[in-house]
Amino acid sequence: MVGRVEQLWRFPVKSMGGTRVDAVHVDLHGVHADRLWAVRDLERDITASARKVPALLGFSARYAAEPGPDAGPGNVPEVIVTTPDGVELSSSDPELDRRLSELLGREVKMTALPARADTSLHRLSVRQTRANYSPTEVRRDFGLSESEALPDTSLFSTRQMLTLARYATPPGTFVDLSPVHVLSTTSLATLSEGSEGGASGAPYDVRRFRPNVLVALDDAAGGYPEAGWVGGDVEFGSVTLRITNPTIRCVVPTRPQPGLELDRGLTRRLAESTDRFLGVYADVATPGVVRVGDPVRVRMAAPPNAARRVAAAAGRTAMRQMQRVLEATVLRER
């Protein structure tokens, strides 16, 4: 046992502010009712995210009623969106799309997550994939100058890299990559040390990093302890998560949102302290229920260094396979 669950978060709409909850059911696809809605950028014909449309973070969302056990892809419950000026609009109100388009400065539409077999809202065209992963676009997403090296993606698995190449979000979900995102209060405090974010003695606000599970560790000696869980299993209540890789950080945590100002220095702080990683991604090994206050237990299947070497080798293979997929797809479309 290494600590306890400090907070649980559910985000009804991708890239909008979420809701703290006392308990969540976690199935093999992730947190129940997490990101069942997204905003569709009709001009670019793609699911919008705060990387490209930072104003999305000015909105927040909650469900009109607690989602039932059957809520999910193809069966999405009503959501209430709060605009930056405090107006509440239902997903069933046609006025919501008009107001979103006005405030975001582009034509958009609230979109419910379709059935898992329907990949139409997820699949990328060749043009979109090439645009998303051009060096210019990647630098913009990570807040990098022309002289800075591109992010290290070697810790991503082959499956993850191929998913990123083919889809805006994995089919059946509006999450960016993995079903569950875990972060510790220790990592937040360590990142804040010596930075403007920690000048007041308080760690960075967890809302900047949008985890599903925030963990308070018993041994708060410092550092970024959850990075050492990669390759192991973590138990939260009756749920077991398999920690797959560290979470790479783009510019989203620097963006302003209600109660949080723009913080461009955070990009540099992450680069210098963690090579732009903070928190961890996880797959669900055993479904169940997680509650605030539940004990957290870690079981390592292999020494962390060995797990990282395996992940790095898989990531290099993934990059080569991703390039072959892109080249083959381009040839088919010519």
HELIX and SHEET records of a PDB file:
HELIX    1   1 PRO A   54  GLY A   58  5                                   5    
HELIX    2   2 GLU A   95  LEU A  104  1                                  10    
HELIX    3   3 VAL A  126  ASN A  132  1                                   7    
HELIX    4   4 PRO A  135  PHE A  142  1                                   8    
HELIX    5   5 THR A  158  ARG A  166  1                                   9    
HELIX    6   6 THR A  185  SER A  192  1                                   8    
HELIX    7   7 GLU A  196  GLY A  198  5                                   3    
HELIX    8   8 VAL A  206  ARG A  208  5                                   3    
HELIX    9   9 PRO A  225  TRP A  229  5                                   5    
HELIX   10  10 VAL A  252  THR A  254  5                                   3    
HELIX   11  11 GLY A  265  THR A  274  1                                  10    
HELIX   12  12 PRO A  304  GLU A  333  1                                  30    
SHEET    1   A 8 THR A  19  VAL A  21  0                                        
SHEET    2   A 8 GLY A   3  ARG A  10 -1                                        
SHEET    3   A 8 VAL A 213  LEU A 217 -1                                        
SHEET    4   A 8 VAL A 180  SER A 184  1                                        
SHEET    5   A 8 PHE A 277  THR A 286 -1                                        
SHEET    6   A 8 VAL A 239  ILE A 248 -1                                        
SHEET    7   A 8 ASP A 233  PHE A 236 -1                                        
SHEET    8   A 8 PRO A 295  ARG A 299 -1                                        
SHEET    1   B 3 GLY A  30  VAL A  31  0                                        
SHEET    2   B 3 ALA A  23  ASP A  27 -1                                        
SHEET    3   B 3 GLY A 288  ARG A 291 -1                                        
SHEET    1   C 3 ILE A  46  THR A  47  0                                        
SHEET    2   C 3 TRP A  37  ASP A  41 -1                                        
SHEET    3   C 3 VAL A 108  ALA A 112 -1                                        
SHEET    1   D 3 SER A  60  TYR A  63  0                                        
SHEET    2   D 3 VAL A  79  THR A  82 -1                                        
SHEET    3   D 3 GLU A  88  SER A  90 -1                                        
END                                                                             
